[in-house]
């Protein structure tokens, strides 16, 4: 996937830096899980207290490494985007201050300890202690990855702004990326940092030349076109969604249908005798989908949210009739 970034024209240093972040993040997650598994104590709080000093040391050391890498490399990457970069910074910044702190400003330990709460909640839901321990390990790994990615973005921001106060950035993918990141690829952020979801490791390309940035950022379509069928299915949520996208369905509509686990469900009632998958996402009265469903006679005028067939069920209903599939995709607002 890094080859794809090179094909999109990103500077080799930016690609190398993204590769280092991904490699460091993967190693940190693996070390975190191994450390949690090494504790043979049934009480979650006691177990966490035993690994906390070592875990904190691991995270802080990786934060320092990544902060220095991103801070030092940012000026050279900005020059690749035609930025006017001052070799001397306008102010001094202590990179060590990024270590030990998460992106939200809380201490690393405070952020990581929430994983123990997730494990206890799992037990209260009736899950076994073994399952709860696995949940804690996964949650710890997810949180250390987010902390490290936040450190990288903050170091880039400080480095860029200290040399070019008018610099802006666009969101750049660090493949493999999920659909939620893909739909946001290349969006200009202005002066406000882009929002992220858990495990997001998108990076920022900084420049004061927006024209130069526009030539280099990762387009979602470029990324999706680079994927094989299995990877495309994974990114978009299902094989049917991948097919729908190839048939011209709107990427944002497909991805946003899965923003919450509860957004896609099996309908309680049958549709023409078949059990179907539906969503209520994107069906508000001012949405494009609601307008198209209204025009197709699928919802009464001024009616509030109604069920919207998912592409999987649309292809199931249409069978081999591609014309019908395209018609239903359009009627339900997936295809404009």
Buried (B, 14 or more C-beta within 10 A) or exposed (E): BBEBBEEBEBBEBBBEBBBBBBEBBEEBBEBBBEBBEEBEEEEBEEBBBBBBEEBBEBBBEBBBBBBBBBBEBBBEBBBBBBBEBEEEBEEEBEBEEBBBBBBEEEEBBEBBBEBBEBBBEBBEEEBEEEBBBBBBBBBBBBBBBBBBBBBBBBBBBBBBBBBBEEBBBBBBBBBBBBBBBBBBBBEEBEEEBBEBEEBBBBBBBBBBBEEBBEEBBBEBEBBBEBBEEEBBBBBBBBBBBBBBBEBEBBBBBBBBBBBEEEBBEEBEEEBEEEEBBBBBBBBEEEBBBBEBBBEBEBBEEEEEBBBBBBBBBBBBBBEEEEEBBBBBBBBBBBBE
